[in-house]
Amino acid sequence: MKLKPKVDGSTDDLAARAGWMYYLAGMTQGQIAEELDLSRQRVQRLVARAIADGLVHVRLDHPIAVCLNMERDLKRKFDLQFARVAPSLQDRADSFRSVAAVGAGEVERVLLRQPDLTVAVGTGRTLRAVATEMTEMECPGHRLVSLIGNSNFDGSASLYEVLQRFAEKIGARYYPMPLPVIATNREERDFLHSLPHVARIRALAHNCDVTLVGLGELGAKAPMVMDGFMSAEAMAELEAAGAVGEIAGWAFDSDGRYMMDQSDVCTSGVRVEPSDKPNIGIAVGEAKYPGLLAALKGKLINCLVTDEACAEYLLKH
């Protein structure tokens, strides 16, 4: 999906966007000139201004007007506690990096609110990118707890477990979920949940102060299938039953309602429920649009970090 750049006449906005493209997306000044329909000389001046005026450091400090307007509209439409929209950089950009940079700053801000938060964390590629972008902090009073297991049927682990990465960045204690992502059957899942150490970790997750999750797409190329946690046949059954996305392994329909009795998939993680506490969802990519819209409708998340392209979709549907 290719979007025409949205740029207003503000020189600060142009400088901020040019700085973002140059320093975060790694685009050349020639590419930026083509993207924004400007001369190379003007792009050179804008990039220099972005640094001279302190608009760009590692992350973008200047609030681009288009993104701010989208944030306001998303917050109003979905009754969100906050919305953050990273600039879309079209086909040349690394969307994960741009959203991860904004997401990292937002996570840092939340973690600095209080000295003793319990944060329940999902998993996946987007959250891993967020953890990578975060600066190191000293938050020894925080506790990080996983919402979802990390192992497969054969005992192998996911490459995209992020709990330890977050813990290393902030110097906090962490509690991984010692479970397979999906149990073989309901009896096995119930037995695992009955183990004392598992019950304690699940209780921490249920009673957390903040939830931080990505959003899983469905389909044959979904991470749950590609990483071997679910068969293509089981995924097809979920989709046929009406599922459009998943959070922490729990699939939900287009209204954001969990698929309780429509599948034999025995997810062993903790389900994220509508709440007054911050349920932060960070997602990017066209394949996730329907699922993200559903999660917002169902109030499964009440804080959002995404990019302009996704925000535009959400505001139109």
QUIFEN-V901434 format. One line per field, one symbol per residue. ss: DSSP state (H for helix, E for strand, C for the rest). phi: phi as a letter, one per 30 degrees, with the letter a starting at -180 (. if undefined). psi: psi as a letter, one per 40 degrees, with the letter a starting at -180 (. if undefined). A space follows every 10 residues. Layout:
ss: ???
phi: ???
psi: ???
This chain:
ss: CCCCCCCCCC HHHHHHHHHH HHHCCCCCHH HHHHHHCCCH HHHHHHHHHH HHCCCECCCE CCCCHHHHHH HHHHHHHHCC CEEEEECCCH HHCCHHHHHH HHHHHHHHHH HCCCCCCEEE ECCCHHHHHH HHHCCCCCCC CCEEEEEEEE ECCCCCECCC CCHHHHHHHH CCEEEEEEEE CEECCHHHHH HHHHCHHHHH HHHHHHCCCE EEECCECCCC CCHHHHCCCC CHHHHHHHHH CCEEEEECCE EEECCCCECC CCCCCEECCC CCCCCCCEEE EECCCHHHHH HHHHHHHCCC CCEEEEEHHH HHHHHHC
phi: .ccdecbcdd dddddddddd dddcdidddd ddeddcibdd dddeddddde dddidbcdcd cdddeddddd eddddddchc dabbbdddch dddcdedddd dddddddedd dddbdbdccd bdbkdddddd edddddbcbd ddbcbddbdb ccecjdcddc dceddddddc icdbbdddbd ebddaddddd dddddedddd dddeddcdcb cbbcbcdcjd cdeedddidb dddddddddd djdbabbhic dbcdcicddd bcacdcdcdc ddceadddcc cbaajddced ddedddddid bbbbbacedd eddddcc
psi: hhihihhaeh dddddddddd ddddefiidd dddddefiid dddddddddd ddefdhbdih dhhhdddddd dddddddefi dihhhihhfa deigdddddd dddddddddd dediefihhh haiidddddd ddeiihihge eihhhieiie iideeiiief heddddddde fiiigihgii dhididdddd dddehddddd ddddddfidi hhiahhiiid eiddddeedi iddddddddd eeieiihfeh iiaeefhigd eeiehgheah hhihieihgh hhiihdeedd dddddddefd iehhhaiddd ddddee.
